[in-house]
Amino acid sequence: VFSWSVTMGNIINILVAVMLFAFSTLVSAEANVSFSEDVVKSRTGKTFTLDVLMSDFPTTEGGGLVLHFDPSGLQVTNVTVDSSVWQFVNKEGDIDNTDGVVSHILFSSYQGVTANAKIATIEFQAIRKGKSNLILEESASNPFASNGQGIDVTFVPAVIRIRR
């Protein structure tokens, strides 16, 4: 015969366990890199800028990014790493408007940066009507790190819609 009695202590223990589980899922946010806008509308011939932002990061000494874009609709005119945040060795990246890639955007801080910060600002020129996706990925030669350990990062794309 199985007998189970519910006591006030059991109920409190169950409630505490549920609350701790819920709280732990809230505080274990994943490190993200995204653009300041998910969708941008522009016109041919116009320029616009987007910030590249990091959010929910553990302390990081920096990393590197590669940007992919459709060169038939967009051109990258400038990349500026935020030197007020990244105060060590930084590189603005190598812009290739023929293949639609900006490689080697590198940034670092000897003090480490935690949580949310701006990585860089990228200036684009809209050259042709259509839709273009902006895809970020981690640099294979300079991955995001903290104390010599790699950081798992989710990269969030953006969509550019260009009108005449």
Buried (B, 14 or more C-beta within 10 A) or exposed (E): EEEEEEEEEEEEEEEEEEEEEEEEEEEEEEBBBBBBBEEBEBEBEEEBBBBBBBBBBEEBBBBBBBBBBBBEBBBBEBBBBBEEBBBEEBBBBEBEBEEBBBBBBBBBBEEBBEEEBBBBBBBBBBBBEBEBEBBBBBBEEBBBBBEEEEBEBEBBEBBBBBEE
